[in-house]
Amino acid sequence: MPIDEIGSGLIGAIFRFFGWLLLDVVVEVLIKGLGYLLCRPFKKVDPDGFTALFVGMLAWVIIIVAVIVIVK
């Protein structure tokens, strides 16, 4: 029935939107934000640049490894 196709398409679009929103928040705020905060005292850095992304990812890896080591 046509109503089923419309409903499933609408639900898929809603979940796709919330997934994109969640991923965007995680990447922008948690990873790039932390990288920008760590790089900012040492040099002028672009908050959307590769350096902020790389340093943020590296910082989160170090944080996760430290938590695992401390908990064990």
PDB file of N, CA, C, O and CB in Angstrom:
ATOM      1  N   MET A   1       0.832  -1.180   0.000  1.00  0.00           N
ATOM      2  CA  MET A   1       0.000   0.000   0.000  1.00  0.00           C
ATOM      3  C   MET A   1       0.885   1.254   0.000  1.00  0.00           C
ATOM      4  O   MET A   1       1.980   1.240   0.561  1.00  0.00           O
ATOM      5  CB  MET A   1      -0.951  -0.008   1.217  1.00  0.00           C
ATOM      6  N   PRO A   2       0.424   2.305  -0.611  1.00  0.00           N
ATOM      7  CA  PRO A   2       1.228   3.531  -0.698  1.00  0.00           C
ATOM      8  C   PRO A   2       1.518   4.161   0.664  1.00  0.00           C
ATOM      9  O   PRO A   2       2.579   4.754   0.861  1.00  0.00           O
ATOM     10  CB  PRO A   2       0.523   4.539  -1.571  1.00  0.00           C
ATOM     11  N   ILE A   3       0.583   4.036   1.598  1.00  0.00           N
ATOM     12  CA  ILE A   3       0.791   4.662   2.906  1.00  0.00           C
ATOM     13  C   ILE A   3       1.952   4.001   3.649  1.00  0.00           C
ATOM     14  O   ILE A   3       2.658   4.661   4.412  1.00  0.00           O
ATOM     15  CB  ILE A   3      -0.493   4.580   3.750  1.00  0.00           C
ATOM     16  N   ASP A   4       2.149   2.699   3.428  1.00  0.00           N
ATOM     17  CA  ASP A   4       3.270   2.003   4.060  1.00  0.00           C
ATOM     18  C   ASP A   4       4.599   2.515   3.522  1.00  0.00           C
ATOM     19  O   ASP A   4       5.549   2.698   4.284  1.00  0.00           O
ATOM     20  CB  ASP A   4       3.158   0.489   3.837  1.00  0.00           C
ATOM     21  N   GLU A   5       4.670   2.742   2.237  1.00  0.00           N
ATOM     22  CA  GLU A   5       5.904   3.256   1.632  1.00  0.00           C
ATOM     23  C   GLU A   5       6.219   4.664   2.134  1.00  0.00           C
ATOM     24  O   GLU A   5       7.373   4.994   2.408  1.00  0.00           O
ATOM     25  CB  GLU A   5       5.787   3.258   0.099  1.00  0.00           C
ATOM     26  N   ILE A   6       5.191   5.478   2.249  1.00  0.00           N
ATOM     27  CA  ILE A   6       5.391   6.847   2.744  1.00  0.00           C
ATOM     28  C   ILE A   6       5.850   6.812   4.196  1.00  0.00           C
ATOM     29  O   ILE A   6       6.766   7.540   4.579  1.00  0.00           O
ATOM     30  CB  ILE A   6       4.089   7.679   2.610  1.00  0.00           C
ATOM     31  N   GLY A   7       5.215   5.969   5.003  1.00  0.00           N
ATOM     32  CA  GLY A   7       5.574   5.868   6.421  1.00  0.00           C
ATOM     33  C   GLY A   7       6.987   5.358   6.624  1.00  0.00           C
ATOM     34  O   GLY A   7       7.732   5.897   7.442  1.00  0.00           O
ATOM     35  N   SER A   8       7.361   4.320   5.882  1.00  0.00           N
ATOM     36  CA  SER A   8       8.716   3.782   6.046  1.00  0.00           C
ATOM     37  C   SER A   8       9.762   4.765   5.530  1.00  0.00           C
ATOM     38  O   SER A   8      10.851   4.861   6.098  1.00  0.00           O
ATOM     39  CB  SER A   8       8.851   2.439   5.315  1.00  0.00           C
ATOM     40  N   GLY A   9       9.450   5.485   4.476  1.00  0.00           N
ATOM     41  CA  GLY A   9      10.376   6.503   3.975  1.00  0.00           C
ATOM     42  C   GLY A   9      10.542   7.647   4.963  1.00  0.00           C
ATOM     43  O   GLY A   9      11.645   8.161   5.149  1.00  0.00           O
ATOM     44  N   LEU A  10       9.447   8.043   5.596  1.00  0.00           N
ATOM     45  CA  LEU A  10       9.497   9.125   6.575  1.00  0.00           C
ATOM     46  C   LEU A  10      10.282   8.707   7.813  1.00  0.00           C
ATOM     47  O   LEU A  10      11.089   9.482   8.326  1.00  0.00           O
ATOM     48  CB  LEU A  10       8.082   9.553   6.969  1.00  0.00           C
ATOM     49  N   ILE A  11      10.053   7.500   8.290  1.00  0.00           N
ATOM     50  CA  ILE A  11      10.792   7.010   9.459  1.00  0.00           C
ATOM     51  C   ILE A  11      12.277   6.891   9.135  1.00  0.00           C
ATOM     52  O   ILE A  11      13.122   7.245   9.956  1.00  0.00           O
ATOM     53  CB  ILE A  11      10.235   5.644   9.925  1.00  0.00           C
ATOM     54  N   GLY A  12      12.595   6.399   7.953  1.00  0.00           N
ATOM     55  CA  GLY A  12      14.000   6.311   7.545  1.00  0.00           C
ATOM     56  C   GLY A  12      14.659   7.674   7.480  1.00  0.00           C
ATOM     57  O   GLY A  12      15.812   7.828   7.881  1.00  0.00           O
ATOM     58  N   ALA A  13      13.938   8.662   6.979  1.00  0.00           N
ATOM     59  CA  ALA A  13      14.486  10.021   6.898  1.00  0.00           C
ATOM     60  C   ALA A  13      14.701  10.611   8.283  1.00  0.00           C
ATOM     61  O   ALA A  13      15.693  11.303   8.514  1.00  0.00           O
ATOM     62  CB  ALA A  13      13.556  10.927   6.086  1.00  0.00           C
ATOM     63  N   ILE A  14      13.796  10.348   9.193  1.00  0.00           N
ATOM     64  CA  ILE A  14      13.940  10.862  10.561  1.00  0.00           C
ATOM     65  C   ILE A  14      15.154  10.247  11.238  1.00  0.00           C
ATOM     66  O   ILE A  14      15.945  10.962  11.854  1.00  0.00           O
ATOM     67  CB  ILE A  14      12.672  10.575  11.387  1.00  0.00           C
ATOM     68  N   PHE A  15      15.314   8.923  11.132  1.00  0.00           N
ATOM     69  CA  PHE A  15      16.475   8.271  11.741  1.00  0.00           C
ATOM     70  C   PHE A  15      17.778   8.706  11.076  1.00  0.00           C
ATOM     71  O   PHE A  15      18.792   8.853  11.758  1.00  0.00           O
ATOM     72  CB  PHE A  15      16.333   6.754  11.657  1.00  0.00           C
ATOM     73  N   ARG A  16      17.770   8.911   9.787  1.00  0.00           N
ATOM     74  CA  ARG A  16      18.959   9.384   9.083  1.00  0.00           C
ATOM     75  C   ARG A  16      19.342  10.782   9.564  1.00  0.00           C
ATOM     76  O   ARG A  16      20.523  11.076   9.750  1.00  0.00           O
ATOM     77  CB  ARG A  16      18.721   9.387   7.559  1.00  0.00           C
ATOM     78  N   PHE A  17      18.346  11.641   9.766  1.00  0.00           N
ATOM     79  CA  PHE A  17      18.606  12.995  10.254  1.00  0.00           C
ATOM     80  C   PHE A  17      19.206  12.966  11.656  1.00  0.00           C
ATOM     81  O   PHE A  17      20.194  13.652  11.919  1.00  0.00           O
ATOM     82  CB  PHE A  17      17.314  13.821  10.251  1.00  0.00           C
ATOM     83  N   PHE A  18      18.620  12.180  12.559  1.00  0.00           N
ATOM     84  CA  PHE A  18      19.146  12.118  13.925  1.00  0.00           C
ATOM     85  C   PHE A  18      20.520  11.463  13.970  1.00  0.00           C
ATOM     86  O   PHE A  18      21.353  11.846  14.791  1.00  0.00           O
ATOM     87  CB  PHE A  18      18.183  11.359  14.828  1.00  0.00           C
ATOM     88  N   GLY A  19      20.771  10.494  13.114  1.00  0.00           N
ATOM     89  CA  GLY A  19      22.105   9.899  13.030  1.00  0.00           C
ATOM     90  C   GLY A  19      23.131  10.896  12.547  1.00  0.00           C
ATOM     91  O   GLY A  19      24.234  10.965  13.089  1.00  0.00           O
ATOM     92  N   TRP A  20      22.783  11.670  11.536  1.00  0.00           N
ATOM     93  CA  TRP A  20      23.687  12.711  11.038  1.00  0.00           C
ATOM     94  C   TRP A  20      23.936  13.757  12.116  1.00  0.00           C
ATOM     95  O   TRP A  20      25.069  14.201  12.301  1.00  0.00           O
ATOM     96  CB  TRP A  20      23.107  13.376   9.773  1.00  0.00           C
ATOM     97  N   LEU A  21      22.893  14.150  12.823  1.00  0.00           N
ATOM     98  CA  LEU A  21      23.016  15.150  13.876  1.00  0.00           C
ATOM     99  C   LEU A  21      23.924  14.649  14.994  1.00  0.00           C
ATOM    100  O   LEU A  21      24.781  15.390  15.475  1.00  0.00           O
ATOM    101  CB  LEU A  21      21.637  15.513  14.435  1.00  0.00           C
ATOM    102  N   LEU A  22      23.745  13.414  15.404  1.00  0.00           N
ATOM    103  CA  LEU A  22      24.572  12.839  16.462  1.00  0.00           C
ATOM    104  C   LEU A  22      26.025  12.748  16.024  1.00  0.00           C
ATOM    105  O   LEU A  22      26.922  13.105  16.787  1.00  0.00           O
ATOM    106  CB  LEU A  22      24.054  11.455  16.856  1.00  0.00           C
ATOM    107  N   LEU A  23      26.268  12.282  14.824  1.00  0.00           N
ATOM    108  CA  LEU A  23      27.634  12.172  14.320  1.00  0.00           C
ATOM    109  C   LEU A  23      28.277  13.546  14.193  1.00  0.00           C
ATOM    110  O   LEU A  23      29.451  13.713  14.522  1.00  0.00           O
ATOM    111  CB  LEU A  23      27.651  11.455  12.968  1.00  0.00           C
ATOM    112  N   ASP A  24      27.532  14.515  13.726  1.00  0.00           N
ATOM    113  CA  ASP A  24      28.068  15.866  13.581  1.00  0.00           C
ATOM    114  C   ASP A  24      28.429  16.457  14.938  1.00  0.00           C
ATOM    115  O   ASP A  24      29.469  17.101  15.076  1.00  0.00           O
ATOM    116  CB  ASP A  24      27.059  16.769  12.865  1.00  0.00           C
ATOM    117  N   VAL A  25      27.588  16.247  15.931  1.00  0.00           N
ATOM    118  CA  VAL A  25      27.874  16.758  17.274  1.00  0.00           C
ATOM    119  C   VAL A  25      29.105  16.076  17.853  1.00  0.00           C
ATOM    120  O   VAL A  25      29.955  16.736  18.451  1.00  0.00           O
ATOM    121  CB  VAL A  25      26.666  16.550  18.204  1.00  0.00           C
ATOM    122  N   VAL A  26      29.208  14.768  17.681  1.00  0.00           N
ATOM    123  CA  VAL A  26      30.358  14.039  18.221  1.00  0.00           C
ATOM    124  C   VAL A  26      31.646  14.518  17.574  1.00  0.00           C
ATOM    125  O   VAL A  26      32.617  14.809  18.272  1.00  0.00           O
ATOM    126  CB  VAL A  26      30.191  12.527  18.009  1.00  0.00           C
ATOM    127  N   VAL A  27      31.667  14.604  16.262  1.00  0.00           N
ATOM    128  CA  VAL A  27      32.896  14.998  15.572  1.00  0.00           C
ATOM    129  C   VAL A  27      33.230  16.456  15.843  1.00  0.00           C
ATOM    130  O   VAL A  27      34.376  16.777  16.156  1.00  0.00           O
ATOM    131  CB  VAL A  27      32.766  14.763  14.067  1.00  0.00           C
ATOM    132  N   GLU A  28      32.261  17.331  15.729  1.00  0.00           N
ATOM    133  CA  GLU A  28      32.522  18.761  15.859  1.00  0.00           C
ATOM    134  C   GLU A  28      32.867  19.157  17.288  1.00  0.00           C
ATOM    135  O   GLU A  28      33.852  19.860  17.514  1.00  0.00           O
ATOM    136  CB  GLU A  28      31.324  19.551  15.387  1.00  0.00           C
ATOM    137  N   VAL A  29      32.081  18.721  18.239  1.00  0.00           N
ATOM    138  CA  VAL A  29      32.249  19.204  19.605  1.00  0.00           C
ATOM    139  C   VAL A  29      33.269  18.386  20.375  1.00  0.00           C
ATOM    140  O   VAL A  29      34.206  18.942  20.948  1.00  0.00           O
ATOM    141  CB  VAL A  29      30.925  19.184  20.331  1.00  0.00           C
ATOM    142  N   LEU A  30      33.099  17.089  20.394  1.00  0.00           N
ATOM    143  CA  LEU A  30      33.958  16.273  21.242  1.00  0.00           C
ATOM    144  C   LEU A  30      35.363  16.112  20.686  1.00  0.00           C
ATOM    145  O   LEU A  30      36.332  16.228  21.436  1.00  0.00           O
ATOM    146  CB  LEU A  30      33.343  14.924  21.438  1.00  0.00           C
ATOM    147  N   ILE A  31      35.500  15.854  19.415  1.00  0.00           N
ATOM    148  CA  ILE A  31      36.829  15.592  18.862  1.00  0.00           C
ATOM    149  C   ILE A  31      37.520  16.885  18.450  1.00  0.00           C
ATOM    150  O   ILE A  31      38.611  17.183  18.936  1.00  0.00           O
ATOM    151  CB  ILE A  31      36.731  14.647  17.662  1.00  0.00           C
ATOM    152  N   LYS A  32      36.906  17.651  17.570  1.00  0.00           N
ATOM    153  CA  LYS A  32      37.548  18.892  17.112  1.00  0.00           C
ATOM    154  C   LYS A  32      37.638  19.928  18.225  1.00  0.00           C
ATOM    155  O   LYS A  32      38.610  20.680  18.294  1.00  0.00           O
ATOM    156  CB  LYS A  32      36.784  19.478  15.927  1.00  0.00           C
ATOM    157  N   GLY A  33      36.640  19.976  19.092  1.00  0.00           N
ATOM    158  CA  GLY A  33      36.663  20.940  20.190  1.00  0.00           C
ATOM    159  C   GLY A  33      37.804  20.680  21.154  1.00  0.00           C
ATOM    160  O   GLY A  33      38.504  21.608  21.557  1.00  0.00           O
ATOM    161  N   LEU A  34      37.995  19.418  21.526  1.00  0.00           N
ATOM    162  CA  LEU A  34      39.101  19.070  22.413  1.00  0.00           C
ATOM    163  C   LEU A  34      40.439  19.328  21.738  1.00  0.00           C
ATOM    164  O   LEU A  34      41.363  19.839  22.371  1.00  0.00           O
ATOM    165  CB  LEU A  34      39.003  17.606  22.843  1.00  0.00           C
ATOM    166  N   GLY A  35      40.549  18.986  20.479  1.00  0.00           N
ATOM    167  CA  GLY A  35      41.790  19.245  19.750  1.00  0.00           C
ATOM    168  C   GLY A  35      42.099  20.725  19.656  1.00  0.00           C
ATOM    169  O   GLY A  35      43.254  21.131  19.789  1.00  0.00           O
ATOM    170  N   TYR A  36      41.083  21.529  19.430  1.00  0.00           N
ATOM    171  CA  TYR A  36      41.280  22.980  19.359  1.00  0.00           C
ATOM    172  C   TYR A  36      41.718  23.533  20.715  1.00  0.00           C
ATOM    173  O   TYR A  36      42.613  24.375  20.783  1.00  0.00           O
ATOM    174  CB  TYR A  36      39.986  23.678  18.893  1.00  0.00           C
ATOM    175  N   LEU A  37      41.091  23.063  21.785  1.00  0.00           N
ATOM    176  CA  LEU A  37      41.461  23.544  23.115  1.00  0.00           C
ATOM    177  C   LEU A  37      42.884  23.154  23.491  1.00  0.00           C
ATOM    178  O   LEU A  37      43.575  23.904  24.180  1.00  0.00           O
ATOM    179  CB  LEU A  37      40.493  23.005  24.150  1.00  0.00           C
ATOM    180  N   LEU A  38      43.322  21.984  23.040  1.00  0.00           N
ATOM    181  CA  LEU A  38      44.687  21.556  23.348  1.00  0.00           C
ATOM    182  C   LEU A  38      45.722  22.279  22.497  1.00  0.00           C
ATOM    183  O   LEU A  38      46.830  22.529  22.972  1.00  0.00           O
ATOM    184  CB  LEU A  38      44.820  20.058  23.150  1.00  0.00           C
ATOM    185  N   CYS A  39      45.399  22.617  21.271  1.00  0.00           N
ATOM    186  CA  CYS A  39      46.356  23.270  20.364  1.00  0.00           C
ATOM    187  C   CYS A  39      46.414  24.782  20.545  1.00  0.00           C
ATOM    188  O   CYS A  39      47.443  25.397  20.268  1.00  0.00           O
ATOM    189  CB  CYS A  39      46.000  22.956  18.931  1.00  0.00           C
ATOM    190  N   ARG A  40      45.351  25.370  20.995  1.00  0.00           N
ATOM    191  CA  ARG A  40      45.246  26.828  21.052  1.00  0.00           C
ATOM    192  C   ARG A  40      46.342  27.507  21.873  1.00  0.00           C
ATOM    193  O   ARG A  40      46.822  28.557  21.445  1.00  0.00           O
ATOM    194  CB  ARG A  40      43.918  27.203  21.614  1.00  0.00           C
ATOM    195  N   PRO A  41      46.771  26.982  23.021  1.00  0.00           N
ATOM    196  CA  PRO A  41      47.827  27.688  23.769  1.00  0.00           C
ATOM    197  C   PRO A  41      49.181  27.713  23.063  1.00  0.00           C
ATOM    198  O   PRO A  41      50.004  28.582  23.349  1.00  0.00           O
ATOM    199  CB  PRO A  41      47.996  27.050  25.118  1.00  0.00           C
ATOM    200  N   PHE A  42      49.423  26.786  22.155  1.00  0.00           N
ATOM    201  CA  PHE A  42      50.745  26.667  21.547  1.00  0.00           C
ATOM    202  C   PHE A  42      50.891  27.420  20.234  1.00  0.00           C
ATOM    203  O   PHE A  42      51.960  27.955  19.942  1.00  0.00           O
ATOM    204  CB  PHE A  42      51.059  25.232  21.323  1.00  0.00           C
ATOM    205  N   LYS A  43      49.826  27.466  19.440  1.00  0.00           N
ATOM    206  CA  LYS A  43      49.894  28.181  18.171  1.00  0.00           C
ATOM    207  C   LYS A  43      48.482  28.516  17.707  1.00  0.00           C
ATOM    208  O   LYS A  43      47.498  27.975  18.212  1.00  0.00           O
ATOM    209  CB  LYS A  43      50.643  27.344  17.100  1.00  0.00           C
ATOM    210  N   LYS A  44      48.406  29.411  16.742  1.00  0.00           N
ATOM    211  CA  LYS A  44      47.106  29.745  16.174  1.00  0.00           C
ATOM    212  C   LYS A  44      46.672  28.581  15.286  1.00  0.00           C
ATOM    213  O   LYS A  44      47.389  28.195  14.363  1.00  0.00           O
ATOM    214  CB  LYS A  44      47.159  31.093  15.365  1.00  0.00           C
ATOM    215  N   VAL A  45      45.516  28.037  15.567  1.00  0.00           N
ATOM    216  CA  VAL A  45      45.048  26.854  14.849  1.00  0.00           C
ATOM    217  C   VAL A  45      43.606  27.082  14.401  1.00  0.00           C
ATOM    218  O   VAL A  45      42.822  27.746  15.079  1.00  0.00           O
ATOM    219  CB  VAL A  45      45.157  25.576  15.739  1.00  0.00           C
ATOM    220  N   ASP A  46      43.285  26.521  13.254  1.00  0.00           N
ATOM    221  CA  ASP A  46      41.928  26.587  12.717  1.00  0.00           C
ATOM    222  C   ASP A  46      41.064  25.552  13.441  1.00  0.00           C
ATOM    223  O   ASP A  46      41.422  24.374  13.454  1.00  0.00           O
ATOM    224  CB  ASP A  46      41.919  26.341  11.169  1.00  0.00           C
ATOM    225  N   PRO A  47      39.937  25.952  14.046  1.00  0.00           N
ATOM    226  CA  PRO A  47      39.106  24.983  14.759  1.00  0.00           C
ATOM    227  C   PRO A  47      38.551  23.883  13.858  1.00  0.00           C
ATOM    228  O   PRO A  47      38.206  22.808  14.348  1.00  0.00           O
ATOM    229  CB  PRO A  47      37.968  25.694  15.434  1.00  0.00           C
ATOM    230  N   ASP A  48      38.458  24.126  12.564  1.00  0.00           N
ATOM    231  CA  ASP A  48      37.949  23.115  11.643  1.00  0.00           C
ATOM    232  C   ASP A  48      39.067  22.423  10.881  1.00  0.00           C
ATOM    233  O   ASP A  48      38.792  21.677   9.942  1.00  0.00           O
ATOM    234  CB  ASP A  48      36.979  23.741  10.669  1.00  0.00           C
ATOM    235  N   GLY A  49      40.292  22.645  11.252  1.00  0.00           N
ATOM    236  CA  GLY A  49      41.421  22.111  10.506  1.00  0.00           C
ATOM    237  C   GLY A  49      41.780  20.687  10.886  1.00  0.00           C
ATOM    238  O   GLY A  49      41.237  20.106  11.825  1.00  0.00           O
ATOM    239  N   PHE A  50      42.722  20.146  10.116  1.00  0.00           N
ATOM    240  CA  PHE A  50      43.181  18.775  10.321  1.00  0.00           C
ATOM    241  C   PHE A  50      43.921  18.631  11.643  1.00  0.00           C
ATOM    242  O   PHE A  50      43.818  17.595  12.301  1.00  0.00           O
ATOM    243  CB  PHE A  50      44.079  18.339   9.171  1.00  0.00           C
ATOM    244  N   THR A  51      44.669  19.663  12.038  1.00  0.00           N
ATOM    245  CA  THR A  51      45.441  19.586  13.278  1.00  0.00           C
ATOM    246  C   THR A  51      44.521  19.411  14.478  1.00  0.00           C
ATOM    247  O   THR A  51      44.792  18.582  15.347  1.00  0.00           O
ATOM    248  CB  THR A  51      46.304  20.840  13.454  1.00  0.00           C
ATOM    249  N   ALA A  52      43.453  20.168  14.538  1.00  0.00           N
ATOM    250  CA  ALA A  52      42.505  20.050  15.646  1.00  0.00           C
ATOM    251  C   ALA A  52      41.852  18.671  15.646  1.00  0.00           C
ATOM    252  O   ALA A  52      41.660  18.077  16.707  1.00  0.00           O
ATOM    253  CB  ALA A  52      41.430  21.149  15.558  1.00  0.00           C
ATOM    254  N   LEU A  53      41.514  18.165  14.478  1.00  0.00           N
ATOM    255  CA  LEU A  53      40.908  16.840  14.379  1.00  0.00           C
ATOM    256  C   LEU A  53      41.880  15.761  14.828  1.00  0.00           C
ATOM    257  O   LEU A  53      41.506  14.877  15.600  1.00  0.00           O
ATOM    258  CB  LEU A  53      40.447  16.569  12.949  1.00  0.00           C
ATOM    259  N   PHE A  54      43.120  15.818  14.358  1.00  0.00           N
ATOM    260  CA  PHE A  54      44.120  14.802  14.699  1.00  0.00           C
ATOM    261  C   PHE A  54      44.455  14.827  16.188  1.00  0.00           C
ATOM    262  O   PHE A  54      44.510  13.779  16.833  1.00  0.00           O
ATOM    263  CB  PHE A  54      45.393  15.014  13.875  1.00  0.00           C
ATOM    264  N   VAL A  55      44.676  16.018  16.731  1.00  0.00           N
ATOM    265  CA  VAL A  55      45.009  16.131  18.156  1.00  0.00           C
ATOM    266  C   VAL A  55      43.825  15.697  19.015  1.00  0.00           C
ATOM    267  O   VAL A  55      44.018  15.063  20.052  1.00  0.00           O
ATOM    268  CB  VAL A  55      45.422  17.579  18.507  1.00  0.00           C
ATOM    269  N   GLY A  56      42.616  16.027  18.604  1.00  0.00           N
ATOM    270  CA  GLY A  56      41.434  15.600  19.341  1.00  0.00           C
ATOM    271  C   GLY A  56      41.271  14.094  19.351  1.00  0.00           C
ATOM    272  O   GLY A  56      40.960  13.507  20.387  1.00  0.00           O
ATOM    273  N   MET A  57      41.481  13.459  18.198  1.00  0.00           N
ATOM    274  CA  MET A  57      41.391  11.994  18.141  1.00  0.00           C
ATOM    275  C   MET A  57      42.477  11.356  18.994  1.00  0.00           C
ATOM    276  O   MET A  57      42.216  10.398  19.722  1.00  0.00           O
ATOM    277  CB  MET A  57      41.501  11.499  16.687  1.00  0.00           C
ATOM    278  N   LEU A  58      43.693  11.880  18.906  1.00  0.00           N
ATOM    279  CA  LEU A  58      44.800  11.355  19.699  1.00  0.00           C
ATOM    280  C   LEU A  58      44.529  11.526  21.194  1.00  0.00           C
ATOM    281  O   LEU A  58      44.820  10.626  21.982  1.00  0.00           O
ATOM    282  CB  LEU A  58      46.112  12.055  19.314  1.00  0.00           C
ATOM    283  N   ALA A  59      43.983  12.654  21.584  1.00  0.00           N
ATOM    284  CA  ALA A  59      43.663  12.895  22.990  1.00  0.00           C
ATOM    285  C   ALA A  59      42.610  11.916  23.490  1.00  0.00           C
ATOM    286  O   ALA A  59      42.720  11.403  24.603  1.00  0.00           O
ATOM    287  CB  ALA A  59      43.179  14.332  23.190  1.00  0.00           C
ATOM    288  N   TRP A  60      41.586  11.652  22.675  1.00  0.00           N
ATOM    289  CA  TRP A  60      40.556  10.704  23.104  1.00  0.00           C
ATOM    290  C   TRP A  60      41.105   9.289  23.204  1.00  0.00           C
ATOM    291  O   TRP A  60      40.705   8.535  24.092  1.00  0.00           O
ATOM    292  CB  TRP A  60      39.377  10.733  22.140  1.00  0.00           C
ATOM    293  N   VAL A  61      42.006   8.918  22.316  1.00  0.00           N
ATOM    294  CA  VAL A  61      42.635   7.591  22.416  1.00  0.00           C
ATOM    295  C   VAL A  61      43.426   7.493  23.713  1.00  0.00           C
ATOM    296  O   VAL A  61      43.351   6.481  24.410  1.00  0.00           O
ATOM    297  CB  VAL A  61      43.563   7.319  21.195  1.00  0.00           C
ATOM    298  N   ILE A  62      44.182   8.530  24.043  1.00  0.00           N
ATOM    299  CA  ILE A  62      44.965   8.531  25.279  1.00  0.00           C
ATOM    300  C   ILE A  62      44.044   8.483  26.500  1.00  0.00           C
ATOM    301  O   ILE A  62      44.332   7.772  27.462  1.00  0.00           O
ATOM    302  CB  ILE A  62      45.873   9.778  25.342  1.00  0.00           C
ATOM    303  N   ILE A  63      42.955   9.224  26.469  1.00  0.00           N
ATOM    304  CA  ILE A  63      42.006   9.219  27.586  1.00  0.00           C
ATOM    305  C   ILE A  63      41.401   7.833  27.771  1.00  0.00           C
ATOM    306  O   ILE A  63      41.315   7.343  28.896  1.00  0.00           O
ATOM    307  CB  ILE A  63      40.893  10.257  27.355  1.00  0.00           C
ATOM    308  N   ILE A  64      40.980   7.199  26.682  1.00  0.00           N
ATOM    309  CA  ILE A  64      40.357   5.874  26.772  1.00  0.00           C
ATOM    310  C   ILE A  64      41.353   4.841  27.272  1.00  0.00           C
ATOM    311  O   ILE A  64      41.016   4.018  28.122  1.00  0.00           O
ATOM    312  CB  ILE A  64      39.796   5.445  25.409  1.00  0.00           C
ATOM    313  N   VAL A  65      42.580   4.874  26.755  1.00  0.00           N
ATOM    314  CA  VAL A  65      43.606   3.929  27.205  1.00  0.00           C
ATOM    315  C   VAL A  65      43.917   4.160  28.680  1.00  0.00           C
ATOM    316  O   VAL A  65      44.078   3.195  29.428  1.00  0.00           O
ATOM    317  CB  VAL A  65      44.892   4.068  26.353  1.00  0.00           C
ATOM    318  N   ALA A  66      44.006   5.404  29.112  1.00  0.00           N
ATOM    319  CA  ALA A  66      44.287   5.701  30.517  1.00  0.00           C
ATOM    320  C   ALA A  66      43.170   5.191  31.423  1.00  0.00           C
ATOM    321  O   ALA A  66      43.443   4.645  32.492  1.00  0.00           O
ATOM    322  CB  ALA A  66      44.477   7.208  30.716  1.00  0.00           C
ATOM    323  N   VAL A  67      41.934   5.361  31.011  1.00  0.00           N
ATOM    324  CA  VAL A  67      40.810   4.866  31.810  1.00  0.00           C
ATOM    325  C   VAL A  67      40.844   3.349  31.900  1.00  0.00           C
ATOM    326  O   VAL A  67      40.605   2.790  32.971  1.00  0.00           O
ATOM    327  CB  VAL A  67      39.472   5.331  31.211  1.00  0.00           C
ATOM    328  N   ILE A  68      41.136   2.679  30.804  1.00  0.00           N
ATOM    329  CA  ILE A  68      41.205   1.213  30.812  1.00  0.00           C
ATOM    330  C   ILE A  68      42.321   0.737  31.735  1.00  0.00           C
ATOM    331  O   ILE A  68      42.134  -0.213  32.495  1.00  0.00           O
ATOM    332  CB  ILE A  68      41.427   0.669  29.382  1.00  0.00           C
ATOM    333  N   VAL A  69      43.475   1.387  31.674  1.00  0.00           N
ATOM    334  CA  VAL A  69      44.606   0.992  32.520  1.00  0.00           C
ATOM    335  C   VAL A  69      44.290   1.253  33.992  1.00  0.00           C
ATOM    336  O   VAL A  69      44.624   0.430  34.845  1.00  0.00           O
ATOM    337  CB  VAL A  69      45.885   1.753  32.105  1.00  0.00           C
ATOM    338  N   ILE A  70      43.661   2.369  34.299  1.00  0.00           N
ATOM    339  CA  ILE A  70      43.344   2.698  35.692  1.00  0.00           C
ATOM    340  C   ILE A  70      42.289   1.755  36.253  1.00  0.00           C
ATOM    341  O   ILE A  70      42.386   1.345  37.410  1.00  0.00           O
ATOM    342  CB  ILE A  70      42.861   4.148  35.802  1.00  0.00           C
ATOM    343  N   VAL A  71      41.298   1.408  35.468  1.00  0.00           N
ATOM    344  CA  VAL A  71      40.225   0.537  35.944  1.00  0.00           C
ATOM    345  C   VAL A  71      40.734  -0.875  36.209  1.00  0.00           C
ATOM    346  O   VAL A  71      40.298  -1.524  37.160  1.00  0.00           O
ATOM    347  CB  VAL A  71      39.082   0.499  34.929  1.00  0.00           C
ATOM    348  N   LYS A  72      41.644  -1.349  35.384  1.00  0.00           N
ATOM    349  CA  LYS A  72      42.195  -2.694  35.606  1.00  0.00           C
ATOM    350  C   LYS A  72      43.105  -2.626  36.795  1.00  0.00           C
ATOM    351  O   LYS A  72      43.691  -3.637  37.182  1.00  0.00           O
ATOM    352  CB  LYS A  72      42.957  -3.230  34.356  1.00  0.00           C
TER     353      LYS A  72
END
